[in-house]
Amino acid sequence: MIRHHIAATALAMATSFCFAQTSPPPIKEDFKPSVLNQPGQEYPQVNSQGYARFRIHAPAADSVRVSLGLGGRGGTKLTKDADGYWTGTTAGPLDEGFHYYHVFVDGGKFNDPGTLNFYGSVRWESGIEIPAHDQDFYALKDVPHGQVVQILFPSKSTGTSRRAFVYLPPDYHKDLNKRYPVLYLQHGWGEDETAWTNQGRANLIMDNLIAEGKIKPFIIVMTYGMTNEIRFGQLRQFDITPFQTVLVDELIPYIDANFRTLTDQPNRAMAGLSMGGMETRLITLNKPDVFSHYALLSGGIYSPEDIKDKSKVKLIFLSCGSKERPERIKTATEELQKAGFNAVSYISEGTAHEFQTWRRSLYQLAPLLFRD
Amino acid sequence: MIRHHIAATALAMATSFCFAQTSPPPIKEDFKPSVLNQPGQEYPQVNSQGYARFRIHAPAADSVRVSLGLGGRGGTKLTKDADGYWTGTTAGPLDEGFHYYHVFVDGGKFNDPGTLNFYGSVRWESGIEIPAHDQDFYALKDVPHGQVVQILFPSKSTGTSRRAFVYLPPDYHKDLNKRYPVLYLQHGWGEDETAWTNQGRANLIMDNLIAEGKIKPFIIVMTYGMTNEIRFGQLRQFDITPFQTVLVDELIPYIDANFRTLTDQPNRAMAGLSMGGMETRLITLNKPDVFSHYALLSGGIYSPEDIKDKSKVKLIFLSCGSKERPERIKTATEELQKAGFNAVSYISEGTAHEFQTWRRSLYQLAPLLFRD
C-alpha cells in the first residue's frame, strides 16, 4: 500500500506542476529576481502573482525551453531577442514555495546559470522560490542561529565514511551540561542529506521556533537515505535493511558518542518526506525500542494494526499537501486516534508534493515533539 | 605592488591552463569518471596521463565547446555522434589537481550536467579533478574526522547574518575543557566560504595530518571575504576596511564566544589565497595585536619594512605554484629571514594559480602553526 502511494505521488511531482487557477489573470509587471539566484544574477524572476520569468543567454541556439510552467510536460518555451537572450514567462502562477527545474537547450538538459542548484531527481537541479504568504516562519531573521554541522561517520556495513548534517540549537554551546532529544529527518527520492537545509530551510525553521519559545530545543540529524543506486521504478523492491543498519547501528551510536544527546527511546524521533516517509515507517515499525515519535510527510500512513505495542509510541504525525491525497491522511489519523494513539494530521493548503508542504509540516511537527 | 601581482596572476588563471608538456604523448585509453562527478555520471573522465574527456548531450546543438583544455582561450571543441552526444578530449594533459570549467552550447555558457559545481569566478562552475601523485594527503580515509560547522553570525556593520564554516578537530567533543588555537583562512576572488572545504579539502587535509600526529590540532574559520559586489578590475581600488570590520570586530568575538578557542594573539593565525592573501596582508599589518602567524598563498609578499613590531610576528609563510612567480616568493622570504623573521617559503612543483597549489600550501603550513 504505502509503496504504491509513494510511487504515484512522486511520479506526479516529476511530471506536473499545478497552477493556482486555470484561467490566468493579467500578468503584473512587478518581477524581481528570485531569492535563490546566484550572486548578482537578475534572472530568473518572480512577480507578486507567482509567475516566473526566465532569461537564458544562448545566441546560436535554435530552441530553449524551461521544464517549469505548464500543467503537463511542456514547460515554458522561451523566445530569442536580438542580443541572443531567450526569455519567457510561465503561462500561469506557480504554487508558493520551492520548485526544481532545468533548461533544455537544443535538446540537452542543463541548469539555469542564473540560479543556485539543489540536489533532486538524482542530479543537482536549478531551483526557484515563489514567495509564500507564510514565508516568515522560514525567513533568515536577526535571532540567535543554531549550527549545521557536517560530520563524516564511519560505516562498516557500507565500507566508507558517510556524511550527515546535524542541526544544533543556538544554546548548544552555552550550557555544556545540557543534553538534547534528537529527530532523525529523511529526504525524498533523488535527494540527499543537503535537502532539508538547502531546500527545506530546516535550520531557519528551528531557529525561529526556538527564538519565539514555541518549541523545546532539539537536535536534528539528516543523512543520505540510500545505500546504493536506486532507480525510481525500483522502489517497490526497496529493501530497508541496509539503510536501517547505517541509521540504527552506525549513525545513532556515533551521534550519541559525539554530541550531547538524550539517548533513551522517548527522546528520539524519526520523520521523513516521500520516500523518506516510507523509510521512516519501515524503520520505526522494525525498531520500536529506538524511536518514540513517528512522522510521515507526504510519505504514507500507519494503520493501528501496524503497531504491536501502542505504549511505545508517543506521537504519530501524518501530513501532505492539499493537492496530494489529504483524505487518506485525515482518515488514517482518525483511525489511529480511535485506536488510542496520539495521532495528529496536517494538510498544507494549496501545495502539492513539493518542499513548501514539507517546510510547513516540519513547522507543525516540531512543537509536538518531546513534550513530556 | 601586491595589488598588481594579484591582478596579473588571477587573470592568468582565468584565461589559461598550462599543459605539462608541449608535445603531447599518445593518449592512453584508460579513462575513468572524475571523482567529482555527480552520482552515477560516467562523464567527464580522466586518464592516467591527465587528459580529460568530456561528453555532453545536446542533440540539436550546432556547437559545443568546453572551456578547459588548450593553452589559450579556445578550450576543447566537442564533436557530435549519431545519438546526439558531443564528445572531445583535451589536446594535452592537464595539471594535477582541481580545475574549474564550463561548457558553451551554441554560444551560451552552462555547466556540465555530469559534474559537481564549485563556486568560483562569481558563479557556480563545473569542476574536474586530475588525480595527483600526492593525492593521499587530501584523500578521504578511515581516520577520525573533524566537523565542518556552518554558522550564521550577526553582522551589524553589514546589516545581516553572515555565513562562515568552522572546522573542528576530531577530538573537539571529547574533552570539554580543552581549548584550541584558530586559523582564519580566506578564499580567492570570485570564490566564497565554501571553497576551502569543497575545492580545497581543508577538512580532510586536517583530519589526515592530525591522524598522523603531524600537527597540533587547531580550529579553522572560513568566511566570505567580500562585503559588496566586486568586479575583477576593481581590485586596485579595494578597501579592506569593511571586511576587516566583519572579521575582527564581528566574527572573531562570535567565534570566541561560541567555540572553545584560545583567544590570545599568539594563538590566532590568518592565511588566504590570491585575493585572500591580499586581505590577509592588509589585515595582519593593520591588526598586529590580533594575529601572530601570517600566510600568503599565491597572494603576494611581505617586506621587512612592512612590519612595525617584529616581536609580534611568530611566522610568515609565503607560497605559490612553480608556474607562478616562485622567485619573487623565495627572494622575499630570504629578505625576511635576513631581517630576523621566522619566514618560510613553499613552492608547489608543477602547478599554477589553482587549488592544488593551495591544498599543498595548507599541508605545508599547518605543521608550522602554533608550535610552542
Interface residues (C-beta under 8 A of the other chain):
Chain A: Q38 P39 G40 I56 H57 A58 P59 A60 A61 D62 S63 G84 V103 V105 D106 G107 G108 K109 F110 N111 P113 L116 N117 V122 R123 W124 L140 D142 H145 Q147 V148 V149 Q150 I151 L152 F153 P154 T160 S161 H173 L176 E229 N258 F259
Chain B: Q38 P39 G40 I56 H57 A58 P59 A60 A61 D62 S63 G84 V103 V105 D106 G107 G108 K109 F110 N111 P113 L116 N117 V122 R123 W124 L140 D142 H145 Q147 V148 V149 Q150 I151 L152 F153 P154 T160 S161 H173 L176 E229 N258 F259
